[in-house]
Amino acid sequence: MTGPDPRWDDPSAEIVSFLIRGVDDPLFALGADDVPRALRPDTRSSALLPGFDIAGHYEIEVDGCVIDFSPEPVGWQVSMLNPPTESWALEVAQEILQRMSRVSGRAGEVLVL
C-alpha cells in the first residue's frame, strides 16, 4: 500500500513513480506550511485528499489520478495511481518540480523510478 487510499491495494492498478529531489536539499527544505503550496502542479487543478500527514503520506488528485507524495532521505517519492499515460505522468511530475522550486527557491530534478 502506497498511501491511505484503498485503490493502491488493487492488483490491477498501474503505478508510475518518480523521485523529485532538490539539488542542495533533497526535500527542498519545505516546511509543513509550504507543502500544500508546493506539492501540486502549476497548470492543472488539484484537490487535497484526506489523510495528510507530513511524516507519512500526502495525497492529491489531478485529472482523476491519485498522486501520493512520501518524503524520503533522497527526495520526494511521487507515485501516481492509474495515470492516463506515462507522458502525462512525467509532464505532471515536471510541473510539480517547477512549483516546488518556485516555492522553495531551490533547483531540483525529476528521476523516473
N, C-alpha and C positions, 0 to 999 in steps of 0.2 A: 504494500500500500504506500503510495507516494504522499498523499495529502488526506485531509479529513473527508473529502467527497467519496462516497462509496463506489462511484464509477471507476475509480482507479483499480478496483479489485476485479473488474470484468476481464476474463482471459482473452476476449476478442478485441480489447481496446488497443489502439495504436498509440504509442507514446514516443514523442520526439523530444530529446533532451539536449540542452546546451549548458555550457559554463560561461557565465558573464563575469569577467574579473577585471578589477581595476589595475592600472599599471603600478601605482605607488602603494595602494592598499587594496587587497583582493576584494574587500566588501565595500569599496568606495567611501569608507568612513561615514556611512549613513547611520544617523541616529534614528531612534524609534519614530520621531516626528517626521523624518524625511522619507521613510519607507512608503507611506501611501502616495506621496507625490512622485517618487522616483520609480517605483516598480509598476509601470504601466506604459503602454505605447503612446507615442505622440499623436498619431493621426487617426486612431481608432477609438471608439467608445469602449469603456471597460467598466465592470462592476466588481466591487469587492464582495467575495463570498464569505459566509460565516466561518468562523474558526481561526481568525487571525491570531497569531502568537509569534512574536518576533524571535523567540528561542526555538520555534519549530517551523511551521509552515505558514505561508501567506498565499492565498489563492485569489485570483481574479478570473473573470470570464470575458472573453473577447470574441465577438462573432460566433457565439455558441461553443467556443473552445475553452475548456478549463485550463488555466495556466497556474502551475504551482511553483513557488519560489522557496528555496531552502538555503539558508546561509551556511556555507561550508568554509573550512580553513583556507581553501584555494580560490574562493569566489562564490557567486550565487549560482546554485544549480537551478536551472529553469526547465521544467518538464511540461510539455503540452499534451493534453489528452484529446486524441482524435482530431488533430488539426486537419483542415481541408486538404492541404498539400504540404509537402516538405518545403517548397519555396515560400509559401505563405508563412510557415513557422519561422524560417530564417529571417524573413522580412520583419516580422513582429519582434523577434529577438533583437534585430538591429535597431528598431525603433525604441525598444526598452533601453538598450545601451545608450542611445543618444540622450534620452531623458535622464538616465542615471548620471551620465557625465555632466549634463547641464545642472542638475540639482546639486551634485557634489563638487563640481569644478575639477573633476579628475578624469583623465582619459582611461579608456578600457578597451576590451576586445571580447568578441563572441567566438567561442570554440564549440564545434559540433561534437557531441559525445556519442 
